Amino acid sequence: MKCLENEVKSRWPNRSLNKNVISPVSVDPQPSLVSCGSPINEVVRKYKTILVTTEEKITKIMLNRPDKKNAINLVMYGEIMQALDKAAKDDSTLTVITGCGDYFSSGNDLNNFAENVDELMKDSGKWLAKFIHNFVDFPKPLVAMVNGPAIGIAATLLGLCDMVYATDRATFHTPFSQLGLSPEGCSSYTFPKIMGAAKANEMLLFNKIITADEAYTKGLVTEVFADNTFQGEVWTRLKAYANFPKNSLAISKQLMRNVDKEILHAVSLQESKLLVKRFFSEECMSGLQRFFQKRSKL
């Protein structure tokens, strides 16, 4: 695979779409070993990059690339969309999204941009908007269990979840400006609404990293738990919530979501269109090049 530095230096001329690149909207689930403490008696749906299990009326979607800090590649985008679609229709009461290992997610896998850049970026606006719409339209309570650092889209999507529980080890970082990009995940709307303009500007414009306690104080996180009790305390609580009347929870969620659902869809489309433009900008090319050069020295 060509390195990004060569792509940037040559101004990305005349590349054809690699047949091995998988579209994030058409991924077939493939077998994966169950790991990260999945109970044996769970119903398991098998994918390449995520683990999806259902137990005690809770569907859990676990990002499962711990060796890559759960960075979201194209396959994972597609599998998360498939998993959310199935979870919306199954018999569970709640859906939980979390990460395997030390990270919730390090955000976009920037190797997505290492080849086939022109074709990929032209299509990226469409599939990114579709990905976000899955979160906006999800009909059941959606809970994020942030088991470690959340970066980029992994942080911005938290504004679309109904509850966010975090370990005290978690941090939240949206380094869009550093990469020559712009906000995504409806964060240009949800972050100012949740945290206020001052803190949202600090994060979205100037890439401020905030702690779990800061995120709790500003309303992005519902509650923070000590890392050594995080899993036990949160799952005990979620299992109790899962016994609430399912339809009542869904109706109550929809009443609250419908207030700004149209706004969220419009924001997502606008953010996606602007991101496509940013992808082709000199600032983005330079930002991505710096990222890969820095990583190559590690």
N, C-alpha and C positions, 0 to 999 in steps of 0.2 A: 504493500500500500504506500502510495506516495506520501511523503511527509508534508505537513501544512506549509512549512517554510518555502518549499519549492513551488507549491501551488500559488502562494502569495507573490513570490518573486516573478513568476511567469504570468501573473495577472489572470490566472485560472482560464487559459484558453482552451476551447474545443475539447471538452471532455464528454464522453458518453456515459450514460447511467450504467453503473456496474450491475450485472445481473444478480450478484450476490447480496446487494443491498435490499433489505426487506422493508416494504412499505409498512408504516405504523398502523395503517387502517385495514390490513389484510393479512394477519399473522395467524397461522394455524397452531393451536396449542400442542406442545411436545412434552414428553415425559421429563420429569425432573425429580431428583431424590428429595424426599421430605427431610428437612433439617431445621435448625434453629428452634428446637424444642417443640415441634408440632406434636400434640398428643396423639397417641396411636388410634384412639377411637374417633378421630375427626373424619368427616367426609372430605376427601382431598381431590381438588381439580388440578391437573398437571400442566405446567407451562415451562418455558425455558428460563425466564428471568424473574418470575414471581412464584410465590407459593400461595395458593388459595384454598382455604379450609373452612368448613362450616361445622360448628359445634354449639350446642345449647343456644340456638336461635341467633347466633352471631356468625356472620361471614367475615373472615379475616383475609385481607390482601396484604401479603408481606413482600416487599421489594427484596429480591434475593440475588444480589450481586455483591456480597460483602467484600470480596477481593478488590472490587472497583468502587468501594464506598457507596454502593447502590446507585451509581450514576445511571441516569435514564438514557438508554440507547433506543434506537428505532424499534427494535423488537419489543422492548419493555413498554414503550408508548402504546403499541397495538395491544399488548396483552393486558395492560391496565384497563383499556377501554372495553375489551371483551369481558374482563372480570367484573367491571362495574355494571355492564349490561346484564350479565347473568345474575349478579347480586340483587339488582333492582327487581328481578322477576322470581327469585327463589323465596323460600318460606321463612327466611331469617327476619328478625326484627331490626337488628342493627348491622351496620357494616363498619369494619375497622381497617384502617390502612396504617401500616407500620413498616419498619425496616429490619433486616436481619444483620446482626453484628453491631458494630460500634456507631454506625451512622444511620440516621433516618434516610437521607439521600444527599449526595453531593451535587445534585441537580443534573443538568444536561451533560451527557457524555460528549465532550468536545471532539472525540474521535468521529462523531457524526459528521463533522465538518472537514474531515481530513481528506476526503476525495469525493468526486462527483458533486462538487459544491454547487455549481450553477443549477443543475437539475433539481437537486435536493432543496435548495433554498427557494426556488420558484414554487415548489409544492408545499413548503413548510407552513405557509400561512393557513392553508386549507386544513391540514391535519392538526395543526396546533389549535385552531379554533374548535375543531371537532373534539379534540381531547378535553379542552376546557369546558365545552358544553356538556360533556358527560358528568362533570362535577356540578355544574350549575343546575342541571335537570335531574340529578339523582333524587329519587322520591323518598328514600328512607333516611333516618338519622345517620350521618356519616361522621365517624370519630377518627381523629388522627392521634395515634400514639407515637409521639416524637421521642424515639429512643436514643437520639444523639444529634449531631449537627444537621441542620436543614439549610441547604444552599440553593439559591436561584429559584427555579420553578417549584422545588420541593418546599420552599418557604412561602412563596406567594400563594400556592394552592391552599394553604392553611386558612386563608381568609374565606374560602368557600366551604370549609368544613363546619359542622354544627357544634362540635366540641373538640378542643385540642388539649390533650394531656401530655405533659413533657417531663422527662427526667431533668434533674437539676444540672446534668452534664450537657444538655442541649444548648446550642447557639443557633442564631438565625442571621443569614447573610444573603444579600441580594446584590451581587457585584456586577450589575448591568453596565454602569457607566465605565468601569474599568475595562470592559470588553467591547466598548463602543456600541452597546446594545441599548434597549429601552425596556420598560416594565412589561411583564407578561402575567398570565394567570389572574387577570382582572384586578391586579394589585394597585393599579393607578386609581381605581375606585374604592376597593375594599380597605386598603391600608389607611388612607386618610379618614375614611368613615370609622374604622375600628380604633385607630391609635391617635387620630388627630393629625393635622397637616404637618406640624413641626417634626414629630418623630417619623412620619412617613417620608418626608423629604430627606431626613437624615439617612434613612435606609435606602430609599429608591434612587436618590440623586447622588449621595455621597458614600454609599456602600458601607455604612456603619454596621458593624456586627453587634448584635444585642444578645444578652444572656437570657436564660429561661426566666429568671426573676424579672428582668426588664420587660420581656414579652408578656408576662402575667400582669405586671403593673399597668401596661398599656392596653390590655384587653385582647391581645392576639392569642394568648394561651389561657385556657380555662383554669388549670391548676398545675402546680409543679410538685413533683414528688422526689424524695431522696432516691438516688440511683439504685441503691441496694434493695429498696422496697417497691420500686416503680412497677414492675411487672405484676407482682402479687396484688398490690393495692388497686391498681387500675382494673385488672381482670375481675377481681371480686366485685367491684362496682359495676362494671359493664354487664356481668352476668345477672346482677339484680335488675338493671335497667332493661335487659332483654326480656324480662317477664312482664313488662308493662304491656298494655293492650296495643298490638301492632298497628292496627288501623288508626287508633287515636293518635299515636306518635306521628304516623305518616301525614295525617290530615293537619295536625298542628304545625309540622314542619312546612308543609306546602303553603299554609296561610301566611307564614312569615316569609318564605322565599318568594312568593308571588308578588310581594310588595316591590321588589327590585329585580325580578327575573329578566324582564325585557331590557332593563338597563345593563345588567351583567352580560347578556348576549351581545348587546351593542358595543360595550366596552371591549369584550373579548375580540370581536371582529376588528375593531379599530386598532387594538394593540397588535394583533396578528399582522395586519397590513403594514403597520409601521415597522414591525420587526423584519419583515421581508426586505423593506427598503434599507434598514440598518445592516442587514446581512451583506448587502452589496456595497456598503460604504467603505471608504478608506479607513475610517476610524475602527470599524469592526475588523477589517483585515489585519490592521496593525495590532489590535488588541488580542486577537487569536494567535497571531504570530508570537507576540510576547509571551503568551501563556505556554505555548509549546516549547519555546526556547528555554523558559524558566524550568519547565518540567524535565527537559532533556538533561539539565545540569544536576538534577536531584540524584 
